[in-house]
């Protein structure tokens, strides 16, 4: 994929901002940014090209010094999942290799969802908090959001993802 330096910097900046807004990843950016982070950004951009990111969710788990990061993002046509695992604060942890997988959103076979909105309660905002599981070919499933932290913009993007996923299933 031939990106100019300017295009690359723009894509890196936009994706970096999106990831840094994820409350679940706050501890990743609390000190020195790990060495694997730049490779994660590059791998995600290689997978998505210059497609607009419709939805992004991430989780970060630290058990002792072992860490695992999971991130998913959706464009109009792709579902992209990224993972990074390693040992925090070590040279080998900084060299951890991100693994990125991209699937066509057209391989979506079903969705399961729930929300906490009471249809009879007109005082709370529609649709409330959503839990969405998307199932793709070969029973590959992802439950969203990945982490527990929620934001208003993340909830709005998830609601939009429900709408576009439903449209994909109706085709």
RAMOZI-V272501 format. One record per residue. N is the residue number from 1. PSI is psi in whole degrees, 0 to 359 (none if undefined). OMEGA is omega as a letter, one per 40 degrees, with the letter a starting at -180 (NA if undefined). Layout:
BEGIN
N|PSI|OMEGA + N|PSI|OMEGA
END
This chain:
BEGIN
1|122|a + 2|101|i + 3|138|i + 4|164|i + 5|321|a + 6|315|i + 7|317|a + 8|313|a + 9|321|i + 10|312|a + 11|317|i + 12|315|a + 13|316|a + 14|314|a + 15|321|i + 16|316|i + 17|315|a + 18|315|a + 19|321|a + 20|340|i + 21|346|i + 22|112|a + 23|327|a + 24|338|a + 25|7|a + 26|319|a + 27|336|i + 28|324|a + 29|5|a + 30|326|a + 31|224|i + 32|132|i + 33|128|a + 34|154|a + 35|332|a + 36|343|a + 37|317|i + 38|323|i + 39|327|i + 40|312|i + 41|313|a + 42|317|a + 43|319|i + 44|319|i + 45|322|i + 46|321|a + 47|323|a + 48|345|a + 49|219|a + 50|25|i + 51|143|i + 52|133|i + 53|117|i + 54|324|a + 55|141|i + 56|136|i + 57|147|a + 58|157|i + 59|152|i + 60|124|a + 61|129|i + 62|117|i + 63|106|a + 64|240|i + 65|357|i + 66|134|a + 67|156|i + 68|133|i + 69|133|i + 70|135|i + 71|143|i + 72|147|i + 73|154|a + 74|136|i + 75|184|i + 76|326|a + 77|348|a + 78|149|i + 79|123|a + 80|129|i + 81|135|i + 82|141|i + 83|147|i + 84|130|i + 85|149|i + 86|196|i + 87|117|a + 88|142|i + 89|13|i + 90|159|i + 91|320|i + 92|326|i + 93|321|i + 94|334|i + 95|5|a + 96|139|a + 97|123|i + 98|144|i + 99|124|a + 100|130|i + 101|134|i + 102|136|i + 103|151|i + 104|134|i + 105|342|i + 106|348|i + 107|6|i + 108|128|a + 109|332|i + 110|167|i + 111|145|i + 112|137|i + 113|159|i + 114|156|i + 115|162|a + 116|10|i + 117|133|i + 118|117|a + 119|337|a + 120|352|a + 121|106|a + 122|3|a + 123|348|i + 124|152|a + 125|140|i + 126|140|e + 127|11|a + 128|202|i + 129|133|a + 130|142|i + 131|125|a + 132|131|i + 133|122|i + 134|132|a + 135|127|a + 136|177|i + 137|150|a + 138|27|i + 139|27|i + 140|120|a + 141|152|i + 142|131|i + 143|132|a + 144|150|e + 145|160|a + 146|317|a + 147|177|a + 148|332|a + 149|137|a + 150|147|i + 151|159|i + 152|317|i + 153|323|i + 154|320|i + 155|320|i + 156|319|i + 157|323|i + 158|320|i + 159|318|i + 160|323|i + 161|322|i + 162|314|a + 163|312|a + 164|328|i + 165|320|i + 166|318|i + 167|321|i + 168|319|a + 169|331|a + 170|346|a + 171|none|NA
END
